[in-house]
Amino acid sequence: MLSIAPTGLGRDARKLKLDTIVRLRWLAVLGQSAAVAVVKLELGYSLPFAACLAVIGCAAAMNLWMQVRWPASHRLDDDSATGLLAFDILQLAALLYLTGGLQNPFSILFLAPVLISATALTPKRTLCLGGLAIACATALAFYHRKLPWSGDGPLELPGLYVGGIWTAIMLGIAFTGMFAYRVAEEARQLSAALAATELVLAREQHLSQLDGLAAAAAHELGTPLATIALVAKELDLQAPAGSAMKEDTTLLREQVERCRVILSKLTSLGDDEGGGFLERMTLSHLIEEVVGPERAFGIELKVECRGDGPEPVCRRSPGLLYGLGNLIDNAADFARSTIWIEARWSADQVTVEIQDDGPGFKPEILLRVGEPYVTTRGRDPSGGDTGSGLGLGLFIAKTLIERSGAQLSLSNAAPPREGAVARIAWPRDEFERDVADLTKSSSAETLSETEAVPI
């Protein structure tokens, strides 16, 4: 029922904002300047102070150039963002070279540019930046100036300890990079999927409002149609019997009357008494409405509705209709020949179970099915289509159904049966809640109209 490609959904959201890079770099410039100043001026350690300030000044100059070159709201393309983050890695490497290499505890800051890349750039670019950071760390393990220190001689850390720092940086880059990428990518996918859900729901709500628009149009057309009917009646009385004009005026009056009947039906769509079937629907009517479009596709649909006590009634909900329809549509895509739909109700619960006789869900994705872009259910056991019918559409259906107060569970049928099973369960008072609200609203409007009638 819905086909939305995940490619490009988060492309704009992935791009780094220039203001973000500028602010982070200014923070780094201030931190580096403060650290160098404290070591030189407060602690009195010996270090190439002018050279360190020159390296820090390069970062500040780059920031000033970017602020002049682009507005703060500018979003960087992948090439520009990669180049700027590579510059940050090289600038940090130059500063560490002057202040002890990997023996400097601030060498852990190699992780920062890679972490930013993992959240905003592609894995390939993040891998390249991570490789650059590791290469710089490797070079600094062997080539660097002495670590600023007090005392008679410089501090020399054991090679094994320096090797441990290098290993920690390498593992930190790999772990934080992968972790940040997965978290950011899942957040982007969820955001894009929820946006698509809102668009689908808005579309369904607009379609459901057409009956109200039709009723409003019927009310507006009523007056001119009454005038036409009056004129047609006068012309019919003046026309000679048996003449061609008499036949035309008679036909005109018949068509005007037909128009009045049609407008009367349209007007009733907006009334609670005449159009109640559009506002309220029983569980069996709900099932039949979503099943109807699937009966023409050659799949046998077996529907069974039964329960204890009166049949539950719900308010017509575009979101619920779309969600149930999408589940049945998915079942029809993968069923071999038959789909079973069982609706049950009791005094405290309403359930709908949809089962097909297809291959079912693969075990490795069963726990993740219903998440955005999980599309690994097979078409048939012999190796058919494995990428259609179970992605963003199922996520949207799950979201819309759960908004109605239901719980949706997806599983495979118990052996010896095969196929996927979707089970939706509502507390009965939750299923009928909107109908109670609609009844109260209608009663209040009726009372208001009654009080307004002069006695």
C-alpha positions in Angstrom: 0.0 0.0 0.0 3.0 2.3 0.3 6.3 2.3 -1.4 8.9 4.7 0.0 12.6 4.2 -0.7 14.9 4.8 2.2 17.6 6.2 -0.1 18.0 9.9 0.4 15.5 10.3 3.2 18.1 11.6 5.6 20.5 13.2 3.1 19.9 16.8 4.1 19.8 15.9 7.8 23.2 14.1 7.4 25.0 17.3 6.3 27.1 19.1 8.9 26.1 22.7 9.7 28.9 25.1 9.4 28.0 26.8 12.6 28.5 23.5 14.4 32.0 23.0 13.1 33.0 26.7 13.8 31.7 26.5 17.4 33.5 23.2 18.2 36.7 24.5 16.7 36.6 27.8 18.7 36.1 25.6 21.8 39.2 23.6 20.8 41.2 26.8 20.1 40.4 28.1 23.6 41.2 24.8 25.2 44.5 24.4 23.4 45.5 28.0 24.2 44.6 27.6 27.8 46.5 24.4 28.2 49.7 25.8 26.5 49.5 29.0 28.6 49.1 27.1 31.9 52.0 24.7 31.1 54.3 27.6 30.1 53.3 30.5 32.3 51.8 28.8 35.4 53.8 25.6 35.7 57.0 27.1 34.1 57.7 24.0 31.9 59.9 24.4 28.9 58.1 24.0 25.5 58.2 25.7 22.0 55.6 28.3 23.0 55.7 30.4 19.8 55.4 27.3 17.6 52.4 26.0 19.6 50.7 29.4 19.3 51.4 29.4 15.5 49.7 26.0 15.2 46.7 27.1 17.2 46.6 30.3 15.2 46.2 28.2 12.0 43.0 26.7 13.4 41.7 30.2 14.4 42.5 31.6 11.0 40.6 28.7 9.3 37.6 29.5 11.5 37.7 33.2 10.6 38.0 32.3 6.9 35.0 30.0 7.0 32.9 32.6 8.8 33.7 35.1 6.1 33.3 32.7 3.3 29.9 31.2 4.2 26.9 32.1 6.4 26.4 30.3 9.7 23.4 28.4 8.4 25.4 26.9 5.5 25.5 23.1 5.4 28.8 21.6 4.2 28.9 19.0 1.5 30.7 15.7 2.3 33.9 16.8 0.6 34.2 20.0 2.5 33.3 18.4 5.9 35.8 15.6 5.3 38.5 18.2 4.5 37.8 20.3 7.6 37.9 17.3 9.9 41.1 16.1 8.3 42.6 19.5 8.9 41.6 19.2 12.6 43.3 15.8 12.9 46.5 17.2 11.3 46.4 20.4 13.4 46.1 18.3 16.6 48.9 16.0 15.4 51.2 19.1 14.8 50.5 20.4 18.3 51.1 17.0 19.9 54.4 16.7 18.0 55.6 19.8 19.7 54.4 18.7 23.2 55.4 15.1 23.6 53.5 13.0 21.0 51.5 10.1 22.5 53.0 10.8 25.9 50.8 13.9 26.0 47.5 12.9 27.8 45.6 15.1 25.3 46.4 12.6 22.5 43.0 11.1 23.3 41.5 14.0 21.4 42.2 12.2 18.2 38.8 10.6 18.8 36.8 13.8 18.5 37.0 14.4 14.7 36.3 10.7 14.0 33.3 10.8 16.3 31.9 13.8 14.5 32.5 12.2 11.1 30.7 9.0 12.3 27.6 10.9 13.2 27.4 13.0 10.0 29.4 11.4 7.1 29.3 8.1 5.3 31.2 5.1 6.7 33.7 5.2 3.9 34.7 8.8 4.8 34.8 8.0 8.5 37.0 5.0 7.8 39.4 7.3 5.9 39.5 9.9 8.7 40.0 7.1 11.3 42.9 5.8 9.2 44.4 9.3 9.1 44.1 9.6 12.9 45.7 6.2 13.4 48.5 7.1 11.0 49.2 10.3 12.8 49.2 8.6 16.2 51.6 5.9 14.9 54.0 8.6 13.6 53.8 10.5 16.9 54.8 7.3 18.8 58.2 7.5 17.2 58.7 11.1 16.1 58.0 14.0 18.6 59.6 16.5 20.8 60.2 16.0 24.5 57.2 16.1 26.8 57.3 19.4 28.8 58.4 18.4 32.3 60.0 19.8 35.4 63.2 18.6 37.0 66.7 18.1 35.8 65.8 15.9 32.7 62.9 15.2 30.5 60.3 12.6 31.4 60.8 9.4 29.4 57.8 7.0 29.5 58.4 3.3 28.8 57.8 2.1 25.2 55.3 -0.4 26.4 53.2 2.3 28.0 53.3 4.4 24.9 52.3 1.3 22.9 49.4 0.9 25.3 48.3 4.5 24.6 48.5 3.9 20.9 46.4 0.7 21.2 43.8 2.6 23.3 43.6 5.4 20.7 43.2 2.9 17.9 40.5 0.8 19.7 38.7 4.0 20.9 38.5 5.3 17.3 37.1 2.0 16.0 34.6 1.5 18.9 33.3 5.0 19.2 33.2 5.4 15.4 31.0 2.4 14.9 28.9 3.1 18.0 28.3 6.7 17.0 27.5 5.8 13.4 24.9 3.1 14.4 23.2 5.5 16.9 23.1 8.4 14.5 21.9 6.2 11.6 19.1 4.7 13.6 18.0 8.1 14.8 18.0 9.4 11.2 16.0 6.4 10.0 13.5 6.7 12.8 13.0 10.4 12.2 12.5 9.9 8.4 10.1 7.0 9.0 8.0 9.1 11.5 7.9 12.0 9.1 6.6 9.6 6.4 4.0 8.3 8.9 2.7 11.8 9.5 2.4 12.4 5.8 0.5 9.1 5.3 -1.8 9.9 8.2 -2.5 13.4 6.9 -3.3 12.0 3.5 -5.8 9.5 5.0 -7.4 12.2 7.1 -7.8 14.4 4.1 -9.6 11.6 2.3 -11.9 11.0 5.2 -12.9 14.6 5.2 -14.3 14.5 1.7 -17.7 13.5 3.0 -17.9 16.7 5.0 -16.8 18.7 2.0 -19.5 17.0 -0.1 -22.1 17.9 2.5 -21.0 21.5 2.6 -21.2 21.7 -1.2 -24.7 20.2 -1.2 -25.9 22.8 1.2 -24.4 25.6 -0.9 -26.0 24.2 -4.1 -29.4 23.7 -2.5 -30.6 27.3 -3.1 -29.7 27.7 -6.8 -31.2 24.3 -7.5 -34.5 25.3 -5.8 -34.6 28.4 -8.1 -34.0 26.2 -11.1 -36.8 23.9 -10.0 -39.2 26.8 -9.6 -38.4 28.2 -13.1 -38.7 24.8 -14.7 -42.1 24.3 -13.1 -43.3 27.7 -14.5 -42.0 26.8 -17.9 -43.7 23.4 -17.8 -47.1 25.0 -16.9 -46.8 27.5 -19.8 -45.7 24.9 -22.4 -48.5 23.6 -24.7 -49.5 20.0 -24.1 -47.9 17.6 -26.6 -45.3 20.1 -27.8 -41.6 19.5 -28.0 -41.2 22.3 -25.4 -43.5 20.3 -23.0 -41.3 17.2 -23.3 -38.1 19.3 -22.7 -39.5 21.0 -19.6 -40.8 17.7 -18.2 -37.3 16.2 -18.7 -35.8 19.2 -17.1 -38.0 18.9 -14.0 -37.2 15.2 -13.7 -33.4 15.9 -13.9 -33.8 18.7 -11.3 -35.6 16.3 -9.0 -32.8 13.8 -9.5 -30.3 16.4 -8.6 -32.2 17.2 -5.4 -32.2 13.5 -4.4 -28.4 13.3 -4.9 -27.8 16.5 -2.9 -30.0 15.2 -0.2 -27.8 12.1 0.1 -24.7 14.3 0.1 -26.1 16.5 2.8 -26.8 13.5 5.0 -23.1 12.7 5.0 -22.6 15.5 7.5 -25.5 14.6 9.7 -25.2 12.2 12.6 -28.4 10.4 11.9 -28.0 10.0 8.1 -24.3 9.6 8.1 -23.7 7.7 11.2 -22.4 4.7 9.3 -19.5 6.9 8.2 -18.6 7.9 11.7 -19.2 4.6 13.5 -18.4 1.1 12.3 -18.6 -2.4 13.9 -15.6 -4.6 14.1 -16.9 -6.8 11.3 -17.5 -3.7 9.1 -14.0 -2.5 9.9 -12.5 -5.9 8.8 -14.6 -6.0 5.6 -13.6 -2.6 4.6 -9.9 -3.3 4.7 -10.3 -6.8 3.3 -12.5 -5.8 0.3 -9.7 -4.3 -1.9 -7.7 -7.5 -1.6 -10.3 -9.9 -2.8 -9.5 -9.1 -6.5 -5.9 -10.4 -6.4 -6.5 -14.2 -6.5 -5.8 -14.8 -2.8 -8.5 -16.6 -0.7 -9.4 -14.5 2.3 -11.2 -16.4 5.1 -12.8 -14.0 7.6 -14.3 -15.1 10.9 -15.8 -12.7 13.4 -17.3 -13.9 16.7 -17.3 -13.1 20.3 -19.2 -12.8 23.6 -21.9 -10.2 23.9 -22.7 -7.3 21.6 -20.2 -6.6 18.8 -17.8 -3.8 19.6 -18.1 -0.5 17.7 -15.3 2.0 16.9 -15.2 5.4 15.3 -14.0 5.4 11.7 -10.2 6.1 11.9 -8.1 6.7 8.8 -5.0 5.7 10.6 -6.5 2.4 11.8 -7.9 1.6 8.4 -4.6 2.3 6.8 -2.6 0.2 9.4 -4.9 -2.8 9.1 -5.0 -2.5 5.3 -1.2 -2.5 5.2 -0.9 -5.6 7.3 -3.4 -7.5 5.1 -1.7 -6.1 2.0 1.7 -7.5 3.2 0.0 -10.8 4.0 -1.4 -10.9 0.4 2.1 -10.2 -1.0 3.6 -13.3 0.6 0.7 -15.7 0.9 0.8 -18.8 -1.3 -3.0 -19.2 -1.5 -4.9 -18.3 1.7 -5.1 -15.6 4.4 -7.0 -16.2 7.6 -8.4 -13.2 9.4 -10.0 -13.8 12.8 -11.7 -11.1 14.8 -12.6 -11.9 18.4 -14.1 -9.9 21.3 -15.1 -10.3 24.9 -16.2 -8.1 27.7 -12.7 -6.6 28.2 -10.7 -7.2 25.0 -10.9 -7.0 21.2 -8.4 -8.9 19.0 -7.7 -9.2 15.3 -5.3 -11.9 14.0 -4.0 -12.0 10.5 -2.2 -15.1 9.3 -0.9 -16.1 5.8 0.4 -19.4 4.5 3.6 -17.9 3.1 7.2 -18.5 4.2 6.9 -16.4 7.4 9.6 -14.2 8.9 13.3 -15.3 9.0 14.4 -16.1 12.5 17.3 -13.7 12.4 15.1 -10.7 11.9 12.0 -11.7 13.8 12.9 -9.6 16.9 13.6 -6.5 14.7 10.6 -6.8 12.3 8.5 -3.6 12.5 11.5 -1.3 12.7 12.2 1.0 9.8 13.7 -0.6 6.7 13.8 -4.2 7.9 13.0 -5.8 4.6 14.4 -9.4 4.8 11.3 -11.5 4.6 11.4 -14.0 1.7 8.9 -14.3 -1.0 9.1 -18.1 -1.2 11.2 -20.9 0.2 13.0 -21.5 -3.1 14.5 -18.0 -3.1 12.2 -15.3 -4.4 12.0 -11.7 -3.7 13.5 -10.9 -0.3 13.3 -7.1 -0.2 9.7 -6.1 -0.7 6.7 -5.6 1.5 8.3 -5.4 4.9 10.1 -2.1 5.4 8.8 1.4 6.0 5.2 0.5 5.2 5.1 -2.0 8.1 6.7 0.5 10.5 4.0 3.0 9.6 1.3 0.5 10.0 2.6 -0.5 13.4 2.8 3.1 14.5 -0.7 4.0 13.4 -2.2 0.9 14.9 -0.5 1.5 18.3 -1.8 5.0 18.2 -5.3 3.6 18.5 -4.4 2.0 21.8 -3.6 -1.5 20.5 -0.6 -3.7 20.9 0.8 -5.3 17.7 2.8 -8.5 17.9 4.4 -10.2 14.9 5.5 -13.8 14.9 5.5 -17.0 12.9 2.8 -19.6 13.0 3.3 -22.6 15.4 4.3 -25.8 13.6 3.1 -27.7 11.7 1.5 -24.6 10.2 3.6 -22.1 8.2 3.3 -18.4 7.6 3.5 -15.1 9.5 1.0 -14.0 12.1 0.1 -10.4 13.1 -2.0 -10.1 16.2 -3.6 -6.8 17.3 -5.2 -6.5 20.7 -7.1 -3.6 22.2 -8.6 -3.3 25.7 -12.3 -3.1 24.8 -12.9 0.3 26.4 -9.9 1.7 24.4 -11.4 0.3 21.2 -14.7 2.0 21.8 -13.4 5.1 23.5 -13.8 7.4 20.5 -17.3 6.2 19.9 -18.2 7.3 23.4 -16.6 10.7 22.8 -18.6 11.0 19.6 -21.9 10.1 21.3 -21.3 12.7 24.0 -20.5 15.3 21.4 -23.5 14.5 19.3 -25.8 14.6 22.4 -24.4 18.0 23.4 -25.0 19.4 19.9 -28.6 18.0 19.8 -29.3 19.5 23.2 -27.9 22.9 22.1 -30.1 22.8 18.9 -33.2 21.9 21.0 -32.6 24.7 23.4 -32.2 27.1 20.5 -35.7 26.3 19.0 -38.2 28.9 20.2 -41.2 27.5 22.1 
